[in-house]
Amino acid sequence: MNFTTDILTLFDRKWALVTAGDISDFNTMTISWGGMGTLWSKPVATVYVKPVRYTHEFMEANDYFTVSFFEEEYREALKLLGSKSGRDCDKVAESHLTPVRIGENLVGYVQAFRTLVCRKIYTQELDASAVPEAVRETYYAKEAPHTMYIGEIIGIG
Ligand SMILES: Cc1cc2nc3c(=O)[nH]c(=O)nc-3n(C[C@H](O)[C@H](O)[C@H](O)COP(=O)(O)O)c2cc1C
């Protein structure tokens, strides 16, 4: 596995799609918070998904997820997938991205330039009382805090 990137800007500037479920029943959403590193001697990717997101249900129900990265030309698709909910519409069809089956039960996108295949190894809802007050007021005044999912990166495509 090999992936060279500027990790500090990858999520923040390029954004990504996190996707869970299989090709017959999956959901996807845009993220710009996340990271990559090492935990328990494994390569890991961490994503943060609020419980109100439809994607959260799929993250909870599945043992694996993918994180896909796209070039600038797909910015509008990522905006759409980060503003509409899969609860309300077929937003993937509206985005004109092409979902593709990966392995047995995973979904990525044909247009992604890089896809991380992750196996969930740790899940925890962030503790609102432990985050800085300004962050709490800005992000968690009305909605429950993000759930943190740490996935072992088992493949890079
Ligand atoms: C640029 C961008 C970054 C986002 N990053 C996150 C994130 O890291 N975590 C999160 O929970 N929501 C994030 N969102 C919001 C979700 O993508 C958005 O609520 C989406 O519509 C949820 O879709 P769903 O209900 O189909 O899961 C982001 C949205 C945008 C546009």
The ligand as an SDF file (V2000), in Angstrom:
LIG
                    3D

 31 33  0  0  0  0  0  0  0  0999 V2000
  -17.4530   20.3810    2.5610 C   0  0  0  0  0  0  0  0  0  0  0  0
  -18.3250   19.6070    3.4990 C   0  0  0  0  0  0  0  0  0  0  0  0
  -17.7330   18.9000    4.5440 C   0  0  0  0  0  0  0  0  0  0  0  0
  -18.5180   18.1780    5.4590 C   0  0  0  0  0  0  0  0  0  0  0  0
  -17.8920   17.4710    6.4610 N   0  0  0  0  0  0  0  0  0  0  0  0
  -18.6380   16.7440    7.3210 C   0  0  0  0  0  0  0  0  0  0  0  0
  -17.9910   15.9490    8.3190 C   0  0  0  0  0  0  0  0  0  0  0  0
  -16.7570   15.8310    8.4020 O   0  0  0  0  0  0  0  0  0  0  0  0
  -18.7960   15.2670    9.1890 N   0  0  0  0  0  0  0  0  0  0  0  0
  -20.1670   15.3400    9.1360 C   0  0  0  0  0  0  0  0  0  0  0  0
  -20.8500   14.7010    9.9510 O   0  0  0  0  0  0  0  0  0  0  0  0
  -20.7960   16.0710    8.1690 N   0  0  0  0  0  0  0  0  0  0  0  0
  -20.0670   16.7540    7.2570 C   0  0  0  0  0  0  0  0  0  0  0  0
  -20.6830   17.4650    6.2630 N   0  0  0  0  0  0  0  0  0  0  0  0
  -22.1560   17.4470    6.1610 C   0  0  0  0  0  0  0  0  0  0  0  0
  -22.7310   16.2170    5.4510 C   0  0  0  0  0  0  0  0  0  0  0  0
  -21.9780   15.9000    4.2830 O   0  0  0  0  0  0  0  0  0  0  0  0
  -24.1830   16.5380    5.0310 C   0  0  0  0  0  0  0  0  0  0  0  0
  -24.9550   16.7970    6.1780 O   0  0  0  0  0  0  0  0  0  0  0  0
  -24.8170   15.4670    4.1700 C   0  0  0  0  0  0  0  0  0  0  0  0
  -25.9300   16.0360    3.5090 O   0  0  0  0  0  0  0  0  0  0  0  0
  -25.2700   14.2510    4.9610 C   0  0  0  0  0  0  0  0  0  0  0  0
  -25.8740   13.3620    4.0580 O   0  0  0  0  0  0  0  0  0  0  0  0
  -26.6860   12.0600    4.5210 P   0  0  0  0  0  0  0  0  0  0  0  0
  -27.8560   12.5370    5.3800 O   0  0  0  0  0  0  0  0  0  0  0  0
  -27.1270   11.4350    3.2390 O   0  0  0  0  0  0  0  0  0  0  0  0
  -25.7380   11.2190    5.2970 O   0  0  0  0  0  0  0  0  0  0  0  0
  -19.9330   18.1860    5.3280 C   0  0  0  0  0  0  0  0  0  0  0  0
  -20.5260   18.8910    4.2690 C   0  0  0  0  0  0  0  0  0  0  0  0
  -19.7370   19.5870    3.3600 C   0  0  0  0  0  0  0  0  0  0  0  0
  -20.3820   20.3130    2.2060 C   0  0  0  0  0  0  0  0  0  0  0  0
  1  2  1  0
  2  3  1  0
  2 30  2  0
  3  4  2  0
  4  5  1  0
  4 28  1  0
  5  6  2  0
  6  7  1  0
  6 13  1  0
  7  8  2  0
  7  9  1  0
  9 10  1  0
 10 11  2  0
 10 12  1  0
 12 13  2  0
 13 14  1  0
 14 15  1  0
 14 28  1  0
 15 16  1  0
 16 17  1  0
 16 18  1  0
 18 19  1  0
 18 20  1  0
 20 21  1  0
 20 22  1  0
 22 23  1  0
 23 24  1  0
 24 25  2  0
 24 26  1  0
 24 27  1  0
 28 29  2  0
 29 30  1  0
 30 31  1  0
M  END
$$$$
